[in-house]
Amino acid sequence: MNVDDAVSSMTLEEKCTCLTGEGYWMLGGCARLGIEPILVSDGPHGLRKQAGAADNLGLAASEPAVSFPTASAVACTFNLDLMRTMGEALGDEAREQGVAVLLGPGVNMKRSPLCGRNFEYFSEDPCLAGELGAAYIQGVQSCGVGTSLKHFACNNQETNRLIVDAVVDERALHEVYLEPFRRAVEQGRPWTVMTAYNLLNGAYCSEDAQLMERIAREEWGFEGVFVTDWGAENDNLASLPAGLDLVMPGPRADYRREVAEAVSRGVLSEADLDRAVSRILGLHEQHVSSANIGIKRSQAERLDVARAVAEEAAVLLENDGILPLDAAARIAVVGAFARKPRYQGAGSSKINPASLDCAFEALEAAGVPVAFAPGYDADTGEATEEQLAEAVRVVSQAEVAVVFVGLPDASESEGSDRMDMALPAGHNALVERVCAANPNTVIVLQGGSPVELPWRGKPRAILLSYLSGCRGGRATADLLLGVANPSGKLAETWPLRLADTPCADFFPAQGRQASYRESIYTGYRYYDAVGIEVAYPFGHGLSYTAFSYRDMRVADADEGFEVSFTVRNDGDRAGKEVVQLYVAPRDAQVFKAPQQLKGFAKVELAPGEERRVALRVPRSSFAHYCPAEGAWDVEAGTYELRVSSSSRDVRLCREVQVAGKAAQPDNAPGAYHRVAPGCFTEEAFALLYGRRLPKVLTPLRPYTANATVGDLQTSLLGKAVCYLLRRELKLLLPGDVAQQKSLELLAMDTPLRMLAMSGMDMNLVAGIVDIMNYHFLRGIKRLRSLKPAKQDEAAEASSGKGAAQGAGQEVRTIEEDEGRCSTSSQKGAGA
Ligand code: BGC
């Protein structure tokens, strides 16, 4: 297909029809021109193709697929080749199931261990997340399947994610939050980028021209399709001119109709429309032209990839030599997760595993006789005295106790954040009791995000498997037994306690605004600046062998440096070492993190083998973003290049002189130069932000379509609605109080405009808003006026005419009404 010719031959209605999905997962194309519909499906760490009922919460069934370790695990491999291989396996599976675009990867940064979706994101470090994101994209797209890099941008908390405004200063925005997207876009060239639900500095991401046009397209050269997250579209006339192409899910007749009408009246430019349509048709074309790319791996081979990733992802946090286990020893395994593992998180990434193993069976299959006791309830995490006593009895008769603990399913999900970093009390009690009963205790930790380990120091080893996918059981058994050698390193810091984290006092933000008060000081950037002790630093991970480093050389290369050094495996087992390169400014005047990861590699070495490793450090590694100039700057001065085995284990170091702009003090508040716990006050942040903070829009009266169900409780009528909702949930889920509660919480945070996602016309939503504002007549008139229009549309659809055509009259009615819920009024208020 010649996309330009196709666009120029399309009617206005046909073009507008392309702008939204044909359904929950389909993009319609253009039947008249023979442009076939294409299918998109979630990701990121397995395919969630739904053949029947559709949802974005992982509730309805999906086709069986390989469940790979989730991003927080994969990141610990620090292995870009393996990431690419996993991408290929995902791409193969998508291709086999007829999926054109896989909705992933997610490269959002981790601000706090509490974010409910941390398991779906790679790292607290933008370099690592961006490089992995690019490799994932390259892998998937090499199979002729597109990706959707998400969630662009600053979608870092789940609480109020649909309405929260992420207020981020320019330095943090560019250096931390956009950086992984930049790397992934420039190196991976994703077919699509998904705009986040939230607002960023006062504008919805799907309406943010600065983000989409100026930064992603002009600066990074993004040429693909901007697609909304499911339901993230906000104002029907604001997205297209800001650079958004595709609204999902569809069909969203109201969107098609309003855009068509606005283009006819010259309110929206036809050139903008054509650009969006040609990108969308370009996506169809990319799919079609990949038709003859073959499948690279069988299902069995993909399962092997899942196992290889799980093996390289596991991080050996502690080991005094008890691991690897002696297979001849009497081993007791306790903890329900050994048989019913936590291997993936909940929400839109939740897939239906084609097969699932567990560590207990894998150990048995390896010929190791193991005694077992569950120790706690796998779902609730609670332990009864009987369960604990049984576990103690079992481990007392064994030479070694292996205890499986972690976060239960309910604590990690899209849509909500954790409120603390604690393991369930039952799990902690089990570890304490087992350690007291058997001095040879090994812990296997499952979960997608860091937790507090109050018993740290008591067990002899801790193996962290994160959420290791459907082959995590075999991988864990191999690692415990020494068939495989652990080589994962932490892609995020494990702090000692929640109170130590950079935004402990203000994460997750509860209202409609989240101030990123810690600015650039996320993860190790913060812990290093404060000089605080952590449980396990970024980049940490042990091996069954030992590596030594020597002979560091630094040579000029292009405008930066090439750092080379020798790594040697000093032990008697083959192993893999993740070498890390950090840049540390010595005499910065501008506030900066004490050190930043700028390069890494994974090196595989046989016993006694040594290898020269060379890492490039381009000039950009020394740059910081300069808000006054709206550009990157390099500050002249001395920098250390540190070759490290973890962020706190520097093995080799060299100072270099870097030419650049003469160092000059910035005007940032002292808190950002002398970082201390609790220093990031609202006042300091307001000064750093340097412009008026966006206005917080609460309470929302009169209500708009952006009022959440929870907001409605500020009126009597709204209270009644919420009461009815709770009653309905009780009737719907009798006895399941936890599920009732979590759906209620979800509903309370949901803005009314999201009803459009379930197929409701936005004008119907506007009618509901009128009624909630006690404009009964206007609301009812609006609701009634919609019925004939719907019938018209149905008639037109069946007669083959476009949806936008007969709807103009209704649009006029809406526009005459100043009470409409539009966000433009919101943005005005916030400006
Ligand atoms: C999630 C996206 C996902 C989409 C479709 C949204 O709730 O934020 O990551 O791709 O649903 O399921």
Boltz pocket constraint, residues with backbone or C-beta under 6 A from the ligand:
constraints:
  - pocket:
      binder: B
      contacts: [[A, 42], [A, 43], [A, 55], [A, 56], [A, 57], [A, 103], [A, 150], [A, 229], [A, 230], [A, 348]]
      max_distance: 6.0
